[in-house]
Amino acid sequence: MSGFGDTEPTEQQKALVDEALYLRGRIIASYAQVEFLLADLVVKLDLRFPHLIESRIKAVKKIGEWAVAKFGSNASARSSSATP
């Protein structure tokens, strides 16, 4: 038993979770590839990226604050405890 309920998840539920995690990974990888491509273009074309690092850091902090407000302060502790 998982400790979250009286019954174990069904095979269909396990398959859905597996597929959702796989698709989440694909989405994250896609964003990373786009970010890499943009950075590569900026360097090769000697362009200035339109968003300053300060504004990007500010946006990430706002996302973090939103996540803490929505999911609680130990949401980051749950994700960090999963890493070896």
C-alpha positions in Angstrom: 0.0 0.0 0.0 1.1 3.5 -0.7 -0.1 5.1 2.4 -2.4 7.5 0.6 -5.5 5.3 0.6 -6.9 1.9 1.2 -6.4 0.6 -2.3 -3.5 0.5 -4.7 -3.8 2.3 -8.0 -5.2 0.3 -10.9 -3.0 -0.5 -13.9 -4.9 2.0 -15.9 -4.1 4.7 -13.3 -0.5 3.7 -13.3 -0.4 3.9 -17.1 -1.9 7.3 -17.1 0.6 8.6 -14.6 3.4 7.1 -16.5 2.2 8.7 -19.8 1.7 12.1 -18.0 5.2 12.0 -16.6 6.6 11.0 -20.0 4.8 13.9 -21.8 5.9 16.3 -19.0 9.5 15.3 -19.7 9.0 15.8 -23.5 7.5 19.3 -22.9 10.4 20.3 -20.6 12.9 19.0 -23.1 11.2 20.9 -25.9 11.4 24.2 -24.0 15.0 23.5 -23.2 15.8 22.9 -26.9 14.0 26.2 -27.9 15.9 28.1 -25.1 19.2 26.6 -26.4 18.3 27.5 -30.0 17.5 31.1 -29.0 20.7 31.4 -27.1 22.7 30.0 -30.0 21.1 32.4 -32.4 21.8 35.3 -30.1 25.5 34.4 -29.8 26.0 33.6 -33.5 24.2 36.7 -34.7 25.7 38.9 -32.0 22.3 40.1 -30.9 21.1 41.4 -27.6 18.4 39.2 -26.0 15.3 41.3 -25.6 14.7 40.3 -21.9 17.3 41.4 -19.4 18.5 38.8 -16.9 17.1 40.9 -14.1 13.6 40.7 -15.5 13.9 37.0 -16.1 15.0 36.4 -12.5 12.1 38.6 -11.3 9.7 36.5 -13.3 11.1 33.2 -12.0 10.8 34.6 -8.4 7.1 35.5 -9.1 6.5 31.9 -10.4 8.1 30.5 -7.2 6.0 32.8 -5.0 2.8 31.7 -6.8 3.8 28.0 -6.4 4.3 28.5 -2.7 1.0 30.3 -2.3 -0.8 27.6 -4.3 0.8 24.5 -3.1 2.3 25.4 0.2 5.8 26.1 1.5 6.9 22.5 1.6 6.3 22.0 -2.2 9.9 22.7 -2.8 10.9 20.4 0.0 8.9 17.6 -1.6 10.7 18.1 -5.0 14.1 18.4 -3.4 13.7 15.3 -1.3 13.1 13.2 -4.5 16.6 14.0 -5.7 19.3 11.6 -4.6 
